[in-house]
Amino acid sequence: MQFIRDIYASKLAARKPVISFEFFPPKTDEGDRNLLEKHIPALSQAKPDFCSVTYGAGGSTREKTLMIVDRIQRQHGLTALAHLTCVNHTRDEVRSVLEKIRALGCKNILALRGDPPVGGEFQTTPGGFEFASQLVRFIRESGDFSIGVAGFPEGHVACAAGKFADWEHLKEKTDAGADFVLTQLFFDNADYFEFRDHVAGRLGVRVPLVPGIVSILSAAQILKFTQLCGAKIPSSLRAKLDELANDDEAAAEFGIEYATRQCEELLRAGVPGLHFYTLNKAHSTLQVLKNLGLA
């Protein structure tokens, strides 16, 4: 398996975008089967450069995350990115998880502060980490991993000081040793361009700043999703979603069209790649890639 930092470097030299997919561990056995036997095999046909697997709130999906990472690498021969969070982990526990990741042959970690258990607030675990930058530094000192971190074009929902303060925290994470940044999803490319210009231009961050894209599957789902993550929905998009509130099939087709236009503009602007939040479904992401000529 490759280091993701090397993937970005080689694709940059070839003037091609890195294409990556993100999955989350399902909550049911049926969800597991659909993801592992249907959607990941379908998406693997698009030959993504890597796939990432999230880590549930409070570290609740640790073993399932590693199982999916292992299946992606062994069964499909794809490079995997394992998420790892600070929540409910001591340094010794993080060290143990890193050993498990290494034993799977996985070379890549997305280091996150992470979400607390549902309904709770983030609290530093005694003997653990308060900030993602501390986790990045610990991983960097623990072995040769390629480390990614999260970036927030609109600022992190929990950062009361605002987006510019949040972007300073991103600089701390890259200074600690992060190799690349995957952004939170967004629907207005102007937010990404402002983020990129400030982080790269004013703060001097030199690692890839990769936009995160989602293709809307239904109005209800994306409204709930954005409320949780803090991404805003532009008024024109909100009006269209309201119009399609009772027609999920039409909303999904509109989502493909909207994501395609977003990606076309981002690619024209020279982004290093596109990171797709697949929502554990194959069709919409594959269709967007076909529209872009990247499938």
DAGIHU-V429896 format. One record per residue. RES is the residue in three letters. PHI is phi in whole degrees, -180 to 180 (none if undefined). PSI is psi as a letter, one per 30 degrees, with the letter a starting at -180 (999 if undefined). NEAR is the number of other ideal C-beta (glycine too) atoms within 8 Angstrom. Layout:
BEGIN
((RES | PHI | PSI | NEAR) (RES | PHI | PSI | NEAR))
END
This chain:
BEGIN
((MET | none | k | 8) (GLN | -90 | l | 8) (PHE | -76 | k | 11) (ILE | -66 | f | 16) (ARG | -60 | e | 9) (ASP | -73 | e | 9) (ILE | -62 | e | 13) (TYR | -64 | e | 14) (ALA | -65 | e | 8) (SER | -71 | e | 8) (LYS | -69 | e | 13) (LEU | -62 | e | 9) (ALA | -63 | e | 6) (ALA | -88 | f | 6) (ARG | 58 | h | 4) (LYS | -126 | k | 5) (PRO | -79 | k | 10) (VAL | -81 | k | 14) (ILE | -110 | k | 12) (SER | -137 | l | 16) (PHE | -122 | k | 12) (GLU | -122 | k | 13) (PHE | -126 | l | 14) (PHE | -123 | k | 9) (PRO | -65 | k | 11) (PRO | -66 | l | 10) (LYS | -96 | f | 4) (THR | -128 | l | 6) (ASP | -63 | e | 5) (GLU | -64 | e | 7) (GLY | -62 | e | 10) (ASP | -59 | e | 10) (ARG | -63 | e | 9) (ASN | -62 | e | 11) (LEU | -68 | e | 13) (LEU | -77 | e | 9) (GLU | -103 | f | 6) (LYS | -121 | d | 10) (HIS | -77 | e | 12) (ILE | -65 | e | 13) (PRO | -58 | e | 9) (ALA | -65 | e | 9) (LEU | -70 | f | 14) (SER | -65 | f | 10) (GLN | -68 | f | 7) (ALA | -80 | f | 11) (LYS | 55 | h | 4) (PRO | -66 | l | 11) (ASP | -76 | e | 10) (PHE | -164 | l | 14) (CYS | -129 | k | 15) (SER | -112 | l | 16) (VAL | -130 | k | 16) (THR | -76 | l | 11) (TYR | -122 | j | 13) (GLY | -59 | l | 11) (ALA | -53 | k | 9) (GLY | 72 | g | 11) (GLY | 72 | g | 11) (SER | -74 | f | 7) (THR | -118 | g | 11) (ARG | -50 | e | 10) (GLU | -69 | e | 6) (LYS | -70 | e | 9) (THR | -57 | e | 15) (LEU | -68 | e | 12) (MET | -63 | e | 8) (ILE | -68 | e | 13) (VAL | -56 | e | 14) (ASP | -63 | e | 11) (ARG | -65 | e | 11) (ILE | -60 | e | 13) (GLN | -78 | e | 15) (ARG | -75 | e | 7) (GLN | -82 | e | 6) (HIS | -113 | f | 10) (GLY | 66 | g | 5) (LEU | -104 | k | 10) (THR | -69 | k | 13) (ALA | -116 | l | 15) (LEU | -122 | j | 15) (ALA | -93 | k | 15) (HIS | -77 | k | 12) (LEU | -147 | k | 14) (THR | -121 | l | 12) (CYS | -81 | f | 15) (VAL | -65 | k | 14) (ASN | 60 | h | 7) (HIS | -129 | k | 13) (THR | -82 | l | 9) (ARG | -61 | e | 10) (ASP | -64 | e | 7) (GLU | -68 | e | 9) (VAL | -63 | e | 15) (ARG | -60 | e | 9) (SER | -66 | e | 8) (VAL | -64 | e | 11) (LEU | -61 | e | 14) (GLU | -65 | e | 8) (LYS | -66 | e | 9) (ILE | -62 | e | 14) (ARG | -63 | e | 9) (ALA | -65 | f | 6) (LEU | -80 | f | 10) (GLY | 81 | g | 7) (CYS | -87 | k | 14) (LYS | -110 | g | 11) (ASN | -134 | k | 16) (ILE | -135 | k | 15) (LEU | -98 | j | 14) (ALA | -93 | k | 13) (LEU | -131 | k | 13) (ARG | -64 | e | 10) (GLY | 94 | l | 12) (ASP | -91 | k | 7) (PRO | -72 | l | 10) (PRO | -55 | l | 9) (VAL | -53 | k | 4) (GLY | 88 | f | 3) (GLY | -105 | l | 8) (GLU | -117 | l | 4) (PHE | -65 | k | 10) (GLN | -132 | k | 6) (THR | -67 | k | 8) (THR | -73 | k | 11) (PRO | -53 | k | 5) (GLY | 82 | g | 6) (GLY | -116 | b | 13) (PHE | -122 | k | 14) (GLU | -93 | e | 6) (PHE | -127 | l | 10) (ALA | -62 | e | 14) (SER | -61 | e | 11) (GLN | -68 | e | 11) (LEU | -65 | e | 16) (VAL | -58 | e | 15) (ARG | -63 | e | 10) (PHE | -64 | e | 11) (ILE | -64 | e | 16) (ARG | -59 | e | 10) (GLU | -83 | f | 5) (SER | -96 | f | 8) (GLY | 153 | l | 6) (ASP | -89 | i | 4) (PHE | -114 | l | 13) (SER | -92 | k | 12) (ILE | -115 | k | 14) (GLY | -109 | l | 16) (VAL | -138 | l | 16) (ALA | -94 | k | 11) (GLY | -125 | l | 13) (PHE | -129 | j | 16) (PRO | -58 | f | 13) (GLU | -105 | g | 10) (GLY | 86 | k | 13) (HIS | -69 | k | 8) (VAL | -59 | f | 7) (ALA | -96 | g | 5) (CYS | -92 | j | 12) (ALA | -66 | f | 4) (ALA | -78 | f | 6) (GLY | 101 | l | 8) (LYS | -68 | e | 11) (PHE | -68 | e | 9) (ALA | -66 | e | 10) (ASP | -63 | e | 13) (TRP | -68 | f | 15) (GLU | -64 | e | 9) (HIS | -65 | e | 13) (LEU | -62 | e | 15) (LYS | -60 | e | 12) (GLU | -63 | e | 10) (LYS | -69 | e | 13) (THR | -72 | e | 13) (ASP | -64 | f | 7) (ALA | -77 | f | 11) (GLY | 130 | g | 10) (ALA | -70 | k | 13) (ASP | -97 | f | 11) (PHE | -159 | l | 14) (VAL | -125 | k | 16) (LEU | -106 | k | 13) (THR | -87 | l | 16) (GLN | -60 | l | 12) (LEU | -64 | l | 11) (PHE | -153 | l | 14) (PHE | -119 | f | 10) (ASP | -116 | j | 8) (ASN | -60 | f | 10) (ALA | -59 | e | 6) (ASP | -66 | e | 11) (TYR | -65 | e | 13) (PHE | -64 | e | 9) (GLU | -64 | e | 9) (PHE | -58 | e | 15) (ARG | -61 | e | 10) (ASP | -65 | e | 9) (HIS | -75 | e | 11) (VAL | -68 | e | 15) (ALA | -82 | e | 10) (GLY | -78 | e | 7) (ARG | -94 | e | 6) (LEU | -94 | f | 11) (GLY | 78 | g | 6) (VAL | -74 | k | 11) (ARG | -113 | g | 5) (VAL | -91 | l | 9) (PRO | -59 | k | 10) (LEU | -110 | j | 14) (VAL | -100 | k | 15) (PRO | -70 | k | 12) (GLY | -96 | k | 13) (ILE | -124 | k | 14) (VAL | -127 | k | 11) (SER | -97 | j | 14) (ILE | -58 | k | 14) (LEU | -100 | e | 12) (SER | -158 | l | 9) (ALA | -64 | e | 12) (ALA | -63 | e | 7) (GLN | -65 | e | 10) (ILE | -73 | e | 14) (LEU | -65 | e | 10) (LYS | -66 | e | 8) (PHE | -62 | e | 10) (THR | -71 | e | 12) (GLN | -63 | e | 6) (LEU | -72 | e | 6) (CYS | -95 | f | 9) (GLY | 87 | g | 11) (ALA | -74 | k | 11) (LYS | -92 | l | 10) (ILE | -111 | j | 11) (PRO | -55 | l | 8) (SER | -59 | e | 6) (SER | -66 | e | 6) (LEU | -70 | e | 10) (ARG | -61 | e | 9) (ALA | -62 | e | 8) (LYS | -67 | e | 9) (LEU | -66 | e | 14) (ASP | -61 | e | 8) (GLU | -65 | e | 6) (LEU | -103 | g | 11) (ALA | -58 | e | 9) (ASN | -107 | g | 3) (ASP | -137 | i | 7) (ASP | -62 | e | 8) (GLU | -65 | e | 6) (ALA | -67 | e | 8) (ALA | -64 | e | 15) (ALA | -66 | e | 14) (GLU | -66 | e | 8) (PHE | -64 | e | 11) (GLY | -60 | e | 13) (ILE | -63 | e | 13) (GLU | -63 | e | 8) (TYR | -66 | e | 12) (ALA | -64 | e | 14) (THR | -61 | e | 11) (ARG | -63 | e | 8) (GLN | -58 | e | 11) (CYS | -66 | e | 12) (GLU | -59 | e | 9) (GLU | -67 | e | 9) (LEU | -64 | e | 13) (LEU | -66 | e | 11) (ARG | -62 | f | 6) (ALA | -85 | g | 8) (GLY | 82 | g | 5) (VAL | -64 | l | 11) (PRO | -74 | f | 12) (GLY | 179 | a | 13) (LEU | -132 | k | 14) (HIS | -110 | j | 14) (PHE | -97 | k | 14) (TYR | -82 | j | 9) (THR | -76 | f | 13) (LEU | 56 | g | 7) (ASN | 62 | g | 10) (LYS | -127 | l | 9) (ALA | -101 | e | 10) (HIS | -56 | e | 7) (SER | -64 | e | 14) (THR | -63 | e | 14) (LEU | -62 | e | 13) (GLN | -68 | e | 10) (VAL | -60 | e | 15) (LEU | -63 | e | 11) (LYS | -63 | e | 9) (ASN | -61 | e | 8) (LEU | -86 | f | 11) (GLY | 74 | g | 5) (LEU | -114 | g | 8) (ALA | -74 | 999 | 7))
END
